[in-house]
Amino acid sequence: MKIVVNIFLKNGVLDPQGKAIEKALRSLNFNEVKEVRMAKQLILDLDEKDELRAKERIAKMCEELLVNNVIEDYELSMSEK
């Protein structure tokens, strides 16, 4: 089962990379950009058929290693592929 983990900073946490990208886009006259938030994406191939079990395992991985719960949130999406 393929699992995509999107990790992003919590609202209210300063995002210097996002601000730098936002400033660069505006300097290139992309003035319609209101805000940029930087995120990271992990794609894991899990040897698990049961979706509930897979979600539990990925959540445990996120809590123990992949996500800094103090400043980051995450979202999961799954597929059979």
C-alpha positions as CSV (number, residue, x, y, z in Angstrom):
1,M,0.0,0.0,0.0
2,K,1.4,3.4,-1.0
3,I,1.0,6.1,1.7
4,V,1.7,9.8,1.1
5,V,2.5,11.9,4.2
6,N,2.3,15.6,3.8
7,I,4.0,17.4,6.7
8,F,3.5,21.2,7.2
9,L,4.1,23.8,9.8
10,K,1.2,24.5,12.2
11,N,-0.7,27.7,11.8
12,G,1.1,30.5,13.7
13,V,4.6,28.9,13.3
14,L,7.0,31.2,11.5
15,D,7.8,29.8,8.0
16,P,11.0,31.6,6.8
17,Q,11.3,29.4,3.6
18,G,7.7,30.2,2.7
19,K,8.3,33.9,3.2
20,A,11.5,33.8,1.1
21,I,9.6,32.1,-1.7
22,E,6.7,34.5,-1.4
23,K,9.1,37.5,-1.6
24,A,10.9,36.0,-4.6
25,L,7.6,35.4,-6.5
26,R,6.6,39.0,-5.9
27,S,9.9,40.2,-7.1
28,L,9.2,38.3,-10.3
29,N,5.8,40.1,-10.6
30,F,3.7,37.2,-9.4
31,N,1.7,39.7,-7.3
32,E,-1.4,37.5,-7.1
33,V,0.4,35.2,-4.6
34,K,-1.1,36.0,-1.1
35,E,0.9,33.6,1.0
36,V,3.3,30.7,0.6
37,R,3.7,27.9,3.2
38,M,6.5,25.4,2.7
39,A,5.7,21.7,3.3
40,K,7.4,18.3,2.8
41,Q,6.1,15.1,1.4
42,L,7.1,11.5,2.1
43,I,5.9,8.6,0.0
44,L,6.1,5.3,1.8
45,D,5.4,1.8,0.3
46,L,4.0,-0.2,3.2
47,D,3.7,-4.0,3.1
48,E,0.2,-4.0,4.6
49,K,-3.2,-4.8,3.0
50,D,-5.4,-3.7,5.9
51,E,-6.1,0.1,5.6
52,L,-6.8,0.6,9.3
53,R,-3.7,-1.2,10.3
54,A,-1.7,0.8,7.8
55,K,-3.1,4.1,9.1
56,E,-2.2,3.1,12.6
57,R,1.4,2.2,11.7
58,I,1.9,5.4,9.7
59,A,0.5,7.5,12.5
60,K,2.9,5.8,14.9
61,M,5.8,6.5,12.5
62,C,4.8,10.1,12.3
63,E,4.5,10.5,16.1
64,E,7.8,8.8,16.8
65,L,10.0,10.0,14.1
66,L,8.7,11.7,11.0
67,V,6.8,14.7,12.4
68,N,7.8,17.3,15.1
69,N,4.5,17.4,16.8
70,V,5.4,20.7,18.6
71,I,5.5,22.7,15.3
72,E,4.2,20.4,12.6
73,D,0.9,18.8,11.5
74,Y,0.5,16.1,8.9
75,E,-2.1,14.6,6.6
76,L,-2.2,11.0,5.1
77,S,-3.5,9.8,1.8
78,M,-3.4,6.2,0.7
79,S,-3.8,4.1,-2.4
80,E,-3.6,0.4,-3.1
81,K,-0.9,0.9,-5.8
